[in-house]
Amino acid sequence: MRFTDRMGKAIRTSPRDALLADSAAPGEWGRSFGLHRSMDGLGAVVGLGLAALVVYLAQQGAVTLSGETFRSLVLMSIVPAALAVVILLLFVSESVPRASDSRPAETDTISPRFKLFLGIMIVFSLGRLADAFLVLRAHDLGLSTLNILLLFILFHLVFSGVSVVAGRLSDRVGRRALLTLGWASFGLIYLGLAAAGEPWQVAVLIVLYGASFGSTEGVGRALVADMVGTRRRGTAYGLYHGVVGFAALPGGLMAGVLWQAVSPAAPFLVAASLMGIATAALPVLLRQTAR
């Protein structure tokens, strides 16, 4: 079921991002992707809030999630998923690409600059740990399932607020500074999670992680639209999300082995190192990029 879920995400994500880019003016890509990621985060807040309520009513302060409660949560999640499909079919239409967005040099080919960016994204994605490791770290330091759900509600609230601000700001001052700052903060937060020894410490770091996540998610997708012309945009987003997904598998396996064979701190230390490499390479690539 998890495999099927990820297949659905793989099929939908690239066309959705291309649709978003085509529907916005070139100077508003950061704003558009920032708003999209913000709405995604607010949806997660509502979903996690309902999940926290179900967990509280079903099992109070139990540390682990029971199978019966988990099944109830999965059945509930079918309702908004179905509503999303109905809205997409009835109310969303494709926009005609603007003539002003034509880029002859990049119309039929993927530029070398974009390929270099994909290479950096592989390093970044190898180092970016799945949220499951944040949950494991929180459990490891004594937080209950209910407390973790409430913590991730706050995480997504911060993510949503920062996404809008970062997206708008990237349209004005450029993407490079925001991405570099966000990636660097990922590395510092991972170092903090490796060193954390108290529940409140991991809670603060996960909230800060939400801010870093919000400052990079929409901005990175807007940067893809900056680099690639309209006719190749769907392909570009497919490559972008493809390298992120392919790197996530070995990255997750590596992190799991490090957690189990070395220590819970080990995957965060390795992830911080990879983030440092990606952060150092990014400004070199984008030195001559206007946005």
Stockholm file with secondary structure:
# STOCKHOLM 1.0

chainA/1-291         MRFTDRMGKAIRTSPRDALLADSAAPGEWGRSFGLHRSMDGLGAVVGLGLAALVVYLAQQGAVTLSGETFRSLVLMSIVPAALAVVILLLFVSESVPRASDSRPAETDTISPRFKLFLGIMIVFSLGRLADAFLVLRAHDLGLSTLNILLLFILFHLVFSGVSVVAGRLSDRVGRRALLTLGWASFGLIYLGLAAAGEPWQVAVLIVLYGASFGSTEGVGRALVADMVGTRRRGTAYGLYHGVVGFAALPGGLMAGVLWQAVSPAAPFLVAASLMGIATAALPVLLRQTAR
#=GR chainA/1-291 SS CHHHHHHHHHHHHHHHHHHHHHTSCGGGHHHHHHHHHHHHHHHHHHHHHHHHHHHHHHHTTCSSCCHHHHHHHHHHHHHHHHHHHHHHHHHCCCCCCCGGGCCGGGSSSCCHHHHHHHHHHHHHHHHSCCHHHHHHHHHHTTCCHHHHHHHHHHHHHHHHHHHHHHHHHHHHHCSHHHHHHHHHHHHHHHHHHHHCCSHHHHHHHHHHHHHHHHHHHHHHHHHHHHHSCGGGHHHHHHHHHHHHHHHHHHHHHHHHHHHHHTCTTHHHHHHHHHHHHHHHHHHHHTTTCCC
#=GC SS_cons         CHHHHHHHHHHHHHHHHHHHHHTSCGGGHHHHHHHHHHHHHHHHHHHHHHHHHHHHHHHTTCSSCCHHHHHHHHHHHHHHHHHHHHHHHHHCCCCCCCGGGCCGGGSSSCCHHHHHHHHHHHHHHHHSCCHHHHHHHHHHTTCCHHHHHHHHHHHHHHHHHHHHHHHHHHHHHCSHHHHHHHHHHHHHHHHHHHHCCSHHHHHHHHHHHHHHHHHHHHHHHHHHHHHSCGGGHHHHHHHHHHHHHHHHHHHHHHHHHHHHHTCTTHHHHHHHHHHHHHHHHHHHHTTTCCC
//
